[in-house]
Amino acid sequence: MLFKYKCFKFFLSFLVLYLFISVYRINNLKRFHFSTELRNKIKNLKNIDIDKKRYFNYIINYKGDSLEPEWEWVKNISFVYTWVDGSDPNFSYLKSKYNGGDRDVNSRDRSADELRYSLRSLKKYLPWHNGTIFIVTNNQIPKWLKVNNNCIKIVNHEDIIPKYINPTFDSSTIECFLDKIPGIGEIFIYLNDDFFFNNYVHPSFFFSDKFYPKIFRGNKEIINKTKVRYLIKENNIHYIYGASVYFTDKIIKKYFDKNFVYYHLSHCAYVCYQSLFEPFRQFFEKELKLVFSYRFRCPYKPITLYLYQMLLLYLNNKLPFNSRPYFKKKLANFKKYSLNSLLFNYSFELVPEEITKLFVKFSSINDDSKANYEKFNYLLNNRNILIYNFNDKYNSSKALYEFTEFMITRYPENTSFEKENYVNLEKMYLKKLNYVNETIKEINSNYFYEKKKDSQFKKMFFNEENLNYIDDYLEKKKKFTHFRNISQMELEEINILSYDGGELKDEWKWIENISFVYLITNENDDFLIEQLKYSLRSISIYLPWFIGTIFIIVENPTIDLSWLKKNNQHIQIINPRILVSKKFNHKFSKGIIEMYLDKIPSITEKFIYINPNHYFINFIHPRFFFNEEFFPKYNFDNKFNKEHKRIKYDEKAFYKTYNTIKKMFGKNYINYYRKLVDSPIPLYRDLFKPVRKLYLAEFSESNYKNFDLLPKYLLTTYNIYGAAQIYYPNFIMGFGKIRKIKLPTIKRDNTIKYYGFDIKSKLILNKYILNIDIDFLNNIYKIKETGILFLSINFSKNYDSCQLNQIKDYFKTSY
């Protein structure tokens, strides 16, 4: 009996000891990354006082348990994500209007479900958070996200970004308006969707002991102008950040400290004060014009988040102020008149590089599998890294599979925000990955990194069998997504352009009196002039709403237009000599006449420039010329990047024009060529004068007969690249010669407040516009079959008399 008692006592003691060791080991596993080595690093940090070093205990001892009473306030803080899915046809179509028609998905827009796994990491490693998560998007919702949950709110760009600054495709602009999010708190935490938490995070990671937000800084940047010039020239989206650093540093030296030393903005969670965004926008109003006016990232833009932080640091005397008297006065006036009287009571704690690198890691995914292995392995075994990011720099499918496999195995615990079909599919494939159970166990052991060599790690992770599973998983996941190949906007346009000639809605009544302009030059042959008759008839038949004036500019007074009614109130014959200045010798080219179309007496603010070889063949809704906001629609063909090796004679003017435009606006800003489709062009009257000022300076007045640039390209590109932004005409976009030219003046009595534009998609062009330059007779049958709305015919080919008679018969029959 005694023996049994001793055995039981020994067993009980052993069990208690075992449980104690197990609990200790579990706790140790949760924080094994905070090794003695890390603690010694913190202990030996220079320039950090003892109290702040003690404060690190909050961070390194936190295991996901309850917060201390003084931290209760942080539980309801808001988190803000910016997110985009570039594969969405609505997004790619909208973006293509501003980037030359490119609808391809690039690495800045591509989504590999980073947001999904970032949210998983947030919910797992910040268990104290009960606040709202805002996802700021361009009218998109992640396909895997449950929309009927109370924790996440979708915020569309149009709800926070001012009209005409939106749409934007640059996160720097979006970040400047996060304070406009409805319901956002005074203090919020901003994250990119490719940021991930790697272990339990105490609020003291984000806030100081006085509850001030922390600003994490990275390594020091040595500004090298030669390198910056190279980055600008290359204009590689992955490396232009280096040039932006230069311009950011330049602004800080200008306003605050001419001896400023630049330390990089760490890729970390950013704590922001909501009420300080408006003062920030006011202070840097001049610099932000460039940011807001250009809708994409570019090397000339400063890093707006960095400027926001620096303003607050200097205003609160956190950094020494050493600038010129002018800017000291500006700062003093800003302090005096700032809208926010509390601005100068806020503060930040600046976290230096030596601390930042202990907890924050910058990473990227590329096509180098070995490099990816090393990054994943490092993050798995260094949980002292609390937050990291993965920039998207890959092109291969294999890299996507590697990244996906890492994400679904690193963060396998789904959140309540996710749709069940997505979760179930992922779980099914997670079980198939042949190393998961074994590896995850080993990852949670303290000796994993030392025991597993790189070759063994590769065998467990990302082997061919597993990558095939991931490939299959992604293909099945696509089936949940019901993306069309056509955008919603294009579908709406197709519906609207199916117009039966009925009465227009009230918002389109203004277009009834719009002007049309034809130009008949000495270069036009008799046959083309005869076609003017049929072009005019096509307007009369297929634009039943039109009651305005048609101006016909006739260069040669001997041209026979006897078939026109002289007393027709809707048609006026114009002599080009009344348009072009009398001081010229009248030996000017067709291009010069086109540069002065705005001088036509009583021309409307918007008008349509049309050629005699243009014909409407079905009823035309005004949306054929203008979009829903009444902006002109330009019809451009596909872009191309290089000149043809052998330039045809009739293409010389095109390339000369575009190369002149590139010099004016900057080669990096306009880095491709794009031809206009032969079709009517709606134009702004008021943009002619500034375009003349820019380009006629290239030619002397006595040399206007040799003016060989193409005004249609000068006008449309000036609108697209210079004027279509909210600050025009006081500020004009462009990075070339245009930066040194005095700004144009615009009449203030006009009704146009914003010179917007639109560009028809290739799908719409192909569906409704037909250009015929050869074999006209065989193309006639296509016209009736396809529902084409507009037809242009190039008669440059030498048709014989029999063919010409057949063509004439077609027009006589059709009109």
C-alpha positions in Angstrom: 0.0 0.0 0.0 2.8 2.3 0.9 4.6 1.4 -2.3 1.4 2.3 -4.3 1.1 5.6 -2.4 4.8 6.5 -3.2 4.2 5.6 -6.8 1.1 7.7 -7.0 2.9 10.6 -5.3 5.8 10.3 -7.7 3.5 10.1 -10.7 1.6 13.2 -9.5 4.9 15.1 -9.0 6.0 14.1 -12.4 2.7 15.2 -13.9 2.9 18.6 -12.2 6.5 19.0 -13.4 5.5 17.9 -16.9 2.6 20.4 -17.0 4.8 23.1 -15.7 7.5 22.4 -18.3 4.8 22.2 -21.0 3.3 25.5 -20.1 6.7 27.1 -19.9 7.6 25.7 -23.3 4.3 26.9 -24.8 4.9 30.3 -23.4 8.5 30.2 -24.6 7.4 29.2 -28.1 5.1 32.2 -28.3 7.9 34.5 -27.6 11.0 32.4 -28.4 12.1 35.1 -30.8 12.8 37.5 -28.0 16.0 35.8 -27.3 18.8 36.8 -24.9 20.6 38.2 -27.9 17.7 40.5 -28.7 17.3 41.6 -25.1 21.0 42.4 -25.0 20.7 44.4 -28.2 17.9 46.5 -26.6 20.0 46.8 -23.4 23.0 48.1 -25.4 21.1 50.6 -27.5 22.8 54.0 -27.5 21.1 57.3 -27.2 18.0 55.6 -25.6 17.3 56.4 -22.0 16.6 53.8 -19.3 12.9 54.5 -19.0 12.3 53.9 -22.7 14.4 50.7 -22.6 12.2 49.5 -19.8 9.2 50.3 -21.9 10.3 47.6 -24.4 9.1 45.1 -21.8 5.6 45.8 -23.0 6.5 44.7 -26.5 8.8 41.7 -25.8 6.6 40.2 -23.0 3.3 40.4 -24.8 1.8 37.0 -25.6 -1.7 38.0 -26.8 -3.3 38.2 -23.4 -5.3 41.1 -21.8 -4.1 44.6 -22.0 -3.1 46.8 -19.0 -5.8 49.2 -17.9 -4.0 52.2 -19.3 -4.2 50.7 -22.7 -8.0 50.1 -22.8 -8.6 53.2 -24.9 -6.7 51.7 -27.9 -9.1 48.8 -28.4 -11.5 50.7 -30.6 -8.9 52.5 -32.7 -9.6 52.4 -36.5 -7.4 50.6 -39.0 -7.3 51.8 -42.6 -6.2 49.7 -45.6 -5.8 50.9 -49.2 -6.5 48.2 -51.7 -7.0 47.6 -55.4 -7.6 44.7 -57.8 -6.1 45.6 -61.1 -7.7 42.6 -62.9 -11.2 44.1 -62.5 -12.2 45.2 -66.0 -14.0 48.2 -64.6 -10.8 49.4 -63.0 -8.5 48.5 -65.9 -10.9 50.3 -68.3 -10.9 53.4 -66.2 -7.2 53.4 -65.8 -6.6 52.9 -69.5 -8.2 56.3 -70.3 -5.3 58.0 -68.5 -2.3 55.7 -69.3 -2.6 55.5 -73.1 -5.0 52.7 -73.4 -3.0 50.1 -71.5 -5.4 47.6 -69.8 -2.7 45.2 -68.7 -2.4 44.5 -65.0 0.9 45.6 -63.5 2.5 44.8 -60.2 1.3 48.1 -58.6 -2.4 47.0 -59.1 -2.2 43.2 -59.0 -3.9 41.4 -56.2 -2.7 38.1 -54.8 -5.2 38.2 -51.9 -2.6 40.0 -49.8 -5.4 41.9 -48.0 -7.0 38.7 -47.0 -3.9 37.4 -45.2 -3.0 40.8 -43.8 -6.4 40.8 -42.1 -5.8 37.3 -40.8 -2.5 38.4 -39.3 -4.2 41.5 -37.7 -6.9 39.4 -36.1 -4.5 36.8 -34.8 -1.7 39.0 -33.6 -3.7 42.0 -32.4 -6.4 40.1 -30.4 -7.2 43.3 -28.4 -8.5 45.2 -31.4 -12.3 45.6 -31.6 -12.5 48.7 -33.7 -13.5 49.3 -37.3 -11.4 48.3 -40.3 -11.8 50.6 -43.3 -10.9 49.4 -46.7 -10.4 52.3 -49.2 -10.9 51.2 -52.8 -11.8 52.4 -56.3 -15.4 51.2 -56.2 -14.3 47.6 -55.7 -15.0 44.9 -53.1 -12.7 41.9 -52.5 -14.5 38.9 -53.9 -13.8 36.8 -50.8 -15.1 39.4 -48.4 -18.4 39.2 -46.6 -20.0 42.6 -47.0 -22.6 42.1 -44.3 -20.2 42.3 -41.3 -20.1 45.2 -38.8 -16.3 45.2 -38.4 -15.3 46.1 -42.0 -16.5 49.1 -44.0 -15.7 49.7 -47.7 -14.9 53.3 -48.6 -14.9 54.4 -52.2 -12.3 56.9 -53.5 -15.1 59.1 -54.7 -16.4 59.5 -51.2 -13.1 61.0 -49.9 -11.1 62.3 -52.8 -12.3 65.6 -54.4 -13.9 65.5 -57.8 -11.5 65.8 -60.7 -8.6 64.7 -58.5 -10.4 61.4 -58.5 -9.9 59.0 -60.3 -6.3 58.6 -59.1 -4.0 55.6 -59.3 -1.4 56.8 -57.0 -1.4 55.9 -53.3 0.4 59.2 -52.5 -2.8 61.1 -53.5 -5.1 58.6 -51.8 -3.2 58.9 -48.5 -3.7 62.6 -48.4 -7.4 62.3 -48.0 -7.8 59.5 -45.5 -9.1 62.0 -43.0 -12.2 62.3 -45.1 -13.3 58.7 -44.3 -16.8 58.9 -42.8 -16.6 57.7 -39.1 -12.8 57.7 -38.9 -11.4 58.3 -35.4 -9.1 61.2 -34.4 -6.2 58.7 -34.2 -6.1 55.8 -36.7 -3.6 53.3 -38.0 -2.9 53.2 -41.7 -1.6 50.0 -43.5 -0.9 49.0 -47.0 -2.5 45.7 -48.0 0.9 44.0 -48.3 1.8 44.5 -44.7 1.6 41.5 -42.4 2.0 41.0 -38.6 4.5 38.2 -37.7 3.8 37.9 -33.9 1.7 39.3 -31.1 1.8 43.1 -31.1 1.2 45.2 -28.0 -0.2 48.7 -28.6 3.1 50.1 -27.2 4.6 49.2 -30.5 2.5 51.9 -32.1 2.5 54.4 -29.2 5.0 55.9 -26.8 4.7 55.8 -23.0 2.8 59.1 -23.2 0.5 57.6 -25.8 2.0 59.6 -28.7 2.2 57.9 -32.1 5.6 56.5 -33.1 7.3 57.2 -36.4 9.6 54.5 -37.5 12.7 55.5 -39.5 14.9 53.3 -41.7 18.4 53.6 -43.0 20.0 56.9 -44.0 19.9 58.0 -47.6 22.9 59.6 -49.3 21.4 61.8 -52.0 23.1 61.3 -55.3 22.0 63.5 -58.1 23.6 61.3 -60.8 21.6 58.3 -59.5 18.4 60.4 -59.4 18.8 61.5 -63.0 19.3 57.8 -64.0 16.2 56.8 -62.1 14.2 59.5 -63.8 15.5 58.4 -67.2 14.7 54.8 -66.6 11.3 55.5 -65.0 11.1 51.9 -63.6 8.0 51.7 -61.4 9.9 49.6 -58.8 12.8 52.1 -58.4 11.4 55.6 -58.9 11.0 55.8 -55.1 14.7 56.7 -55.0 14.0 59.8 -57.1 11.0 60.7 -55.0 13.3 60.6 -52.0 15.4 63.3 -53.6 12.4 65.7 -54.2 11.1 65.0 -50.7 14.5 65.9 -49.2 14.6 69.0 -51.3 11.3 70.3 -50.0 12.2 69.6 -46.3 15.5 71.5 -46.8 13.6 74.3 -48.4 11.1 74.8 -45.6 12.7 73.4 -42.4 16.3 72.5 -42.3 18.9 73.1 -45.0 21.2 70.6 -43.2 18.5 67.9 -43.0 19.7 64.3 -43.1 17.2 61.9 -44.8 16.3 58.7 -43.1 13.9 56.4 -45.0 10.2 56.0 -44.2 10.0 52.5 -42.7 7.5 50.1 -44.2 5.4 49.9 -41.1 2.0 50.7 -39.8 1.5 54.5 -39.8 -0.3 56.2 -36.9 -2.1 59.4 -38.1 -4.0 62.3 -36.5 -7.2 62.8 -38.5 -7.5 66.5 -37.8 -3.9 67.3 -39.0 -4.5 66.4 -42.6 -6.2 69.6 -43.6 -3.4 71.8 -42.1 -0.9 69.5 -43.9 -2.7 70.1 -47.3 -2.7 73.8 -46.6 1.0 74.0 -45.8 2.2 72.0 -48.8 -0.5 73.3 -51.1 2.0 74.3 -53.9 3.9 71.0 -53.7 0.7 68.9 -53.7 -0.5 70.3 -56.9 1.9 68.1 -58.8 0.9 65.1 -56.7 -2.8 65.6 -57.2 -2.7 66.6 -60.9 -0.9 63.6 -62.2 -2.9 60.4 -61.6 0.0 57.9 -61.4 3.2 57.5 -59.5 6.2 59.3 -61.0 9.7 60.1 -60.0 9.1 63.8 -59.6 6.5 63.4 -56.9 7.5 63.8 -53.2 6.5 61.2 -50.6 3.4 62.7 -49.1 3.3 60.6 -46.0 6.9 61.6 -45.2 6.1 65.3 -45.6 3.0 64.9 -43.3 5.2 63.4 -40.6 8.0 66.0 -41.0 5.6 68.9 -40.7 4.3 67.6 -37.4 7.8 66.9 -36.1 9.0 70.4 -36.9 5.9 72.2 -35.7 6.3 70.5 -32.4 10.0 71.2 -32.1 10.9 67.6 -32.3 13.7 68.4 -34.8 16.0 71.4 -34.9 14.7 74.1 -37.2 17.4 75.7 -39.4 16.0 77.4 -42.5 15.9 80.7 -44.3 14.0 83.7 -42.8 11.4 83.6 -45.6 10.3 80.1 -44.5 10.5 80.9 -40.8 8.0 83.7 -41.5 5.8 81.3 -43.5 5.9 78.8 -40.6 5.1 81.5 -38.1 2.1 82.7 -40.2 0.9 79.1 -40.6 1.0 78.6 -36.8 -0.9 81.8 -36.3 -3.7 81.2 -38.8 -3.9 77.4 -38.8 -7.5 76.1 -38.7 -6.5 73.6 -36.0 -5.6 75.3 -32.7 -4.6 71.9 -31.2 -2.1 71.3 -34.0 0.9 72.3 -31.9 -0.1 70.3 -28.8 0.2 67.0 -30.7 3.4 65.1 -30.7 5.2 62.1 -32.0 8.0 59.9 -30.9 10.7 59.3 -33.6 12.0 55.7 -33.6 15.5 55.5 -34.9 16.8 52.9 -37.4 18.6 50.9 -34.8 15.3 50.1 -33.0 13.2 49.9 -36.2 15.3 47.1 -37.7 14.8 45.0 -34.6 11.0 44.8 -35.3 10.3 45.8 -38.9 11.4 44.1 -42.1 11.1 45.3 -45.7 10.8 42.4 -48.2 9.8 41.8 -51.8 8.8 38.9 -54.0 10.6 38.5 -57.3 11.3 35.7 -59.8 14.3 34.4 -57.9 13.0 31.4 -56.0 16.1 31.0 -53.9 15.8 34.6 -52.7 12.1 34.0 -51.9 13.0 30.9 -49.9 15.5 32.8 -47.8 13.0 35.6 -47.1 10.2 33.2 -46.1 12.6 31.2 -44.0 13.9 34.2 -42.2 10.5 35.5 -41.3 9.4 32.1 -40.0 12.3 31.9 -37.7 12.7 35.5 -36.6 9.5 36.3 -34.8 11.1 39.3 -33.2 10.1 40.9 -36.6 6.6 42.1 -35.6 5.6 43.5 -39.0 6.9 43.0 -42.5 5.8 43.7 -46.1 6.1 42.0 -49.4 6.5 44.4 -52.4 5.3 42.8 -55.7 8.2 42.6 -58.1 7.6 39.3 -59.8 6.4 38.3 -63.3 6.4 34.5 -63.3 3.5 32.3 -62.2 5.9 30.3 -60.1 6.6 33.3 -57.9 2.9 33.8 -57.4 2.5 30.1 -56.4 5.4 30.4 -53.9 3.9 33.5 -52.3 0.4 32.0 -52.2 1.7 28.8 -50.6 3.6 30.8 -47.9 0.5 32.9 -47.1 -2.0 30.1 -46.8 0.4 28.0 -44.6 1.6 31.0 -42.6 -1.9 32.3 -41.9 -4.2 29.2 -42.1 -6.8 30.5 -39.6 -9.6 32.2 -41.5 -11.5 35.2 -40.1 -15.2 35.8 -39.9 -14.9 38.3 -42.7 -14.4 35.6 -45.4 -17.0 33.8 -47.5 -17.3 30.1 -46.7 -16.8 28.9 -50.3 -13.4 30.6 -50.4 -12.5 29.3 -46.9 -13.5 25.7 -47.7 -11.6 25.6 -50.9 -8.5 26.8 -49.2 -8.8 24.3 -46.4 -9.2 21.5 -48.9 -5.9 22.3 -50.6 -4.1 23.1 -47.3 -4.6 19.5 -46.4 -3.1 18.4 -49.7 0.2 20.2 -49.2 2.3 17.3 -48.1 4.6 19.0 -45.7 2.2 21.1 -43.7 1.6 19.2 -40.5 5.3 18.3 -40.1 6.7 21.6 -41.0 4.4 23.8 -39.0 5.3 21.8 -35.9 9.0 22.2 -36.6 8.5 25.9 -37.3 7.3 26.2 -33.7 10.4 24.7 -32.3 13.2 26.9 -31.2 15.9 24.9 -33.1 14.1 24.8 -36.5 16.4 27.3 -38.2 19.6 25.7 -37.0 18.5 22.1 -37.9 17.1 22.7 -41.3 19.5 23.5 -44.0 18.5 25.4 -47.1 18.2 22.3 -49.3 15.9 20.6 -46.7 13.8 23.8 -46.5 13.4 23.8 -50.3 12.3 20.2 -50.2 9.6 20.9 -47.7 8.5 24.2 -49.2 7.6 25.0 -52.8 8.4 21.6 -54.3 6.9 20.8 -57.7 4.0 18.8 -56.3 2.9 21.5 -53.9 3.2 24.2 -56.5 0.9 22.2 -58.8 -1.6 22.1 -55.9 -1.4 25.8 -55.6 -1.9 26.3 -59.4 -5.0 24.1 -59.2 -6.2 26.0 -56.1 -5.9 29.4 -57.9 -7.7 28.1 -61.0 -10.6 26.8 -58.9 -10.7 30.1 -57.0 -11.1 32.0 -60.2 -14.4 30.2 -60.9 -15.8 32.0 -57.8 -15.1 35.3 -59.5 -17.6 36.3 -62.2 -15.5 38.9 -64.0 -16.6 39.9 -67.5 -14.2 40.7 -70.2 -16.0 43.9 -70.7 -16.4 46.7 -68.2 -19.7 47.9 -66.9 -19.0 51.4 -68.4 -18.6 49.9 -71.8 -21.8 47.9 -71.5 -23.7 51.1 -70.5 -22.1 53.0 -73.5 -23.2 50.2 -75.9 -26.7 50.5 -74.5 -26.8 54.3 -74.9 -25.3 54.3 -78.4 -28.1 52.1 -79.5 -30.1 55.3 -80.2 -33.3 55.4 -82.2 -33.3 59.1 -83.0 -35.8 60.1 -80.3 -35.8 63.2 -78.2 -32.8 63.8 -76.0 -33.0 64.1 -72.2 -32.9 67.5 -70.7 -29.2 67.3 -69.7 -28.3 67.0 -73.3 -30.3 69.9 -74.6 -27.1 72.1 -74.7 -25.6 70.1 -77.5 -28.4 70.9 -80.0 -26.7 74.2 -80.8 -23.2 72.9 -81.0 -21.0 73.9 -84.0 -19.6 71.7 -86.6 -16.5 72.8 -88.6 -15.3 71.5 -92.1 -12.1 72.7 -93.7 -11.8 72.6 -97.5 -8.2 73.4 -98.6 -6.5 73.7 -102.0 -5.3 70.1 -101.4 -8.8 68.6 -101.6 -9.7 67.1 -105.0 -13.0 67.6 -106.7 -14.3 64.2 -105.8 -13.7 64.7 -102.1 -15.4 68.1 -102.2 -18.4 66.4 -103.8 -18.5 64.0 -100.8 -19.0 67.0 -98.6 -22.6 67.1 -99.9 -23.2 63.5 -98.6 -21.4 64.2 -95.3 -23.7 67.1 -94.7 -26.8 65.0 -95.6 -25.6 62.4 -93.1 -25.7 65.0 -90.3 -29.1 66.1 -91.3 -30.5 62.5 -91.4 -28.8 60.9 -88.4 -28.3 63.7 -86.0 -32.0 64.7 -85.7 -31.4 66.8 -82.5 -28.9 69.1 -84.2 -30.0 72.7 -84.9 -26.7 74.5 -84.6 -24.4 76.0 -87.2 -22.1 74.2 -89.6 -19.0 76.3 -90.5 -17.3 75.4 -93.8 -13.9 77.0 -94.1 -13.0 77.3 -97.8 -9.4 78.2 -98.7 -9.9 78.6 -102.4 -12.9 80.9 -103.4 -13.1 79.2 -106.8 -14.2 75.9 -105.3 -17.7 75.1 -106.6 -20.2 74.9 -103.8 -23.2 76.1 -105.9 -25.3 73.2 -104.6 -25.4 74.9 -101.2 -28.3 77.2 -100.4 -26.9 80.7 -99.9 -29.6 81.6 -97.4 -29.3 78.5 -95.2 -29.1 79.8 -91.7 -27.4 76.6 -90.4 -24.4 76.9 -92.8 -21.8 79.6 -93.0 -18.9 79.8 -95.4 -15.7 81.1 -93.8 -12.6 82.6 -95.4 -9.5 81.5 -93.5 -8.0 84.9 -93.9 -10.4 86.3 -91.3 -9.1 83.7 -88.8 -5.4 83.9 -89.2 -3.8 87.3 -88.4 -3.6 89.8 -91.2 0.1 90.4 -90.6 0.8 87.0 -92.0 1.4 86.8 -95.7 -1.4 84.3 -96.1 0.9 81.6 -97.5 0.1 79.4 -94.6 -0.4 75.7 -94.4 -3.5 73.7 -93.6 -2.1 73.1 -90.1 -2.0 76.9 -89.5 -5.7 77.3 -90.4 -6.5 74.4 -88.0 -4.6 76.2 -85.2 -7.1 79.2 -85.5 -10.4 77.4 -85.6 -11.3 79.1 -82.3 -11.4 82.4 -84.1 -14.5 81.5 -86.1 -17.1 84.1 -85.2 -19.8 82.7 -82.8 -18.2 79.3 -82.6 -19.5 77.4 -79.5 -17.3 76.6 -76.5 -17.2 73.0 -77.5 -17.4 72.2 -81.2 -16.9 69.2 -83.5 -14.2 69.2 -86.2 -15.2 67.0 -89.1 -13.8 66.1 -92.5 -15.7 65.8 -95.9 -15.0 62.1 -96.0 -16.9 61.5 -92.7 -20.4 60.0 -92.8 -22.9 59.0 -90.2 -24.8 55.9 -91.2 -27.1 55.4 -88.2 -28.7 57.6 -85.6 -26.0 59.2 -83.4 -26.5 60.0 -79.7 -24.4 62.9 -78.3 -22.6 60.2 -76.2 -20.8 59.4 -79.5 -18.9 62.7 -79.1 -19.1 63.4 -75.3 -19.2 61.3 -72.1 -21.8 61.5 -69.3 -19.9 64.5 -67.8 -19.9 66.3 -71.3 -16.2 65.8 -71.7 -14.9 65.3 -75.3 -14.3 61.7 -76.4 -11.1 61.2 -78.3 -10.7 58.2 -80.6 -7.2 56.9 -80.4 -5.8 53.7 -81.8 -3.4 51.3 -80.0 -0.3 52.7 -78.6 3.2 51.8 -79.7 6.6 52.7 -78.3 9.0 53.2 -81.2 9.1 54.9 -84.5 8.9 52.6 -87.5 12.3 51.8 -89.0 11.1 53.0 -92.4 8.9 56.1 -92.0 6.5 56.7 -94.9 6.3 60.2 -96.3 2.8 60.8 -95.0 3.9 59.7 -91.5 6.7 62.2 -91.1 4.4 64.9 -89.8 3.0 62.5 -87.2 6.3 61.5 -85.7 7.6 65.1 -85.8 4.5 66.2 -84.0 4.7 63.5 -81.3 8.4 64.1 -80.8 7.7 67.8 -80.3 5.0 67.0 -77.8 7.4 64.7 -75.9 9.9 67.5 -75.6 7.3 69.9 -74.4 5.8 67.6 -71.7 8.7 65.2 -71.0 9.7 61.9 -72.6 8.9 60.0 -69.4 5.5 61.6 -69.2 4.6 60.7 -72.8 6.7 57.7 -73.7 4.7 56.2 -76.6 3.0 57.1 -79.8 -0.7 56.9 -80.5 -2.6 57.6 -83.7 -6.0 59.3 -83.9 -8.7 57.3 -85.7 -10.1 59.1 -88.7 -13.3 60.4 -87.2 -14.9 63.7 -86.0 -13.1 65.3 -83.0 -14.9 67.3 -80.4 -12.6 70.2 -79.2 -12.5 72.9 -76.6 -12.4 76.4 -78.1 -10.5 77.9 -75.2 -7.5 75.5 -75.5 -6.5 76.8 -78.9 -4.8 80.0 -77.7 -2.5 78.3 -75.1 -1.6 75.6 -77.7 -0.7 78.3 -80.2 1.5 79.9 -77.6 3.3 76.6 -76.9 3.9 75.4 -80.4 3.8 78.3 -82.9 6.9 79.7 -81.1 8.8 76.9 -82.9 8.1 78.6 -86.2 8.6 82.2 -87.3 5.6 84.1 -88.7 7.1 84.3 -92.2 7.6 80.5 -92.1 4.0 79.5 -91.4 3.6 78.0 -94.8 6.1 75.3 -93.6 4.2 74.6 -90.4 4.1 70.8 -90.6 2.9 69.8 -87.1 -0.6 68.2 -86.7 -2.9 70.5 -84.7 -5.3 67.7 -83.8 -2.5 66.0 -81.8 -1.3 69.2 -80.3 -4.8 70.0 -79.1 -5.8 66.6 -77.8 -2.5 65.9 -76.0 -2.5 69.4 -74.4 -5.9 68.6 -73.0 -5.0 65.1 -71.9 -1.6 65.7 -70.4 -1.7 69.4 -69.4 -5.2 70.8 -68.9 -7.3 67.9 -67.5 -6.5 68.6 -63.9 -8.1 70.6 -61.2 -5.6 73.4 -61.0 -5.6 74.4 -64.7 -4.9 77.1 -65.9 -3.0 78.4 -62.9 -1.0 75.2 -62.9 -0.2 72.9 -65.9 1.0 69.4 -65.9 4.2 68.2 -67.6 7.9 67.7 -66.8 9.6 69.0 -70.0 10.0 72.3 -71.6 6.5 73.3 -70.5 7.8 73.8 -67.0 9.7 76.9 -68.1 6.9 78.5 -70.2 4.7 81.2 -68.8 1.2 79.9 -68.1 -1.6 80.7 -70.6 -4.6 82.8 -69.8 -8.1 81.6 -70.1 -11.3 83.7 -70.5 -13.1 83.9 -67.2 -16.5 84.3 -68.7 -16.7 80.8 -69.9 -18.9 78.1 -68.5 -16.3 75.4 -68.5 -14.7 75.0 -65.1 -12.8 71.7 -65.8 -11.3 70.6 -69.1 -11.9 66.9 -68.8 -11.6 64.4 -71.6 -12.6 60.8 -72.3 -11.2 58.2 -74.7 -13.3 55.5 -76.4 -12.2 51.9 -75.7 -11.0 49.8 -78.5 -14.1 47.6 -78.2 -16.4 50.6 -78.8 -14.3 51.9 -81.7 -14.4 48.5 -83.4 -18.1 48.1 -82.8 -19.2 51.6 -84.1 -16.5 53.1 -86.3 -15.3 51.8 -89.7 -12.4 53.3 -91.6 -12.0 52.2 -95.2 -8.9 53.0 -97.1 -8.8 50.2 -99.7 -11.3 48.0 -101.4 -14.3 50.2 -100.7 -16.9 48.3 -102.7 -16.2 45.0 -100.9 -16.6 46.7 -97.5 -20.0 48.2 -98.3 -21.7 44.9 -97.2 -20.0 45.0 -93.8 -21.6 48.3 -93.0 -25.1 47.0 -93.0 -24.2 43.8 -91.2 -22.3 45.2 -88.2 -24.5 48.1 -87.1 -21.7 50.6 -87.6 -22.6 54.2 -86.6 -19.9 56.1 -88.5 -17.9 55.6 -91.6 -14.8 57.4 -93.0 -13.4 56.7 -96.4 -9.8 57.4 -97.6 -9.9 58.1 -101.3 -6.1 58.3 -101.6 -6.2 55.1 -103.8 -6.5 55.7 -107.5 -9.8 54.2 -108.3 -10.7 53.9 -112.0 -13.7 55.8 -113.4 -16.0 52.7 -113.2 -15.2 52.2 -109.5 -15.8 55.9 -108.7 -19.2 55.8 -110.4 -20.1 52.8 -108.3 -19.1 54.6 -105.2 -21.0 57.7 -106.2 -24.1 55.5 -106.8 -23.7 54.1 -103.3 -23.8 57.6 -101.8 -26.7 58.7 -103.9 -28.6 55.7 -102.8 -27.6 56.0 -99.1 -28.2 59.7 -98.8 
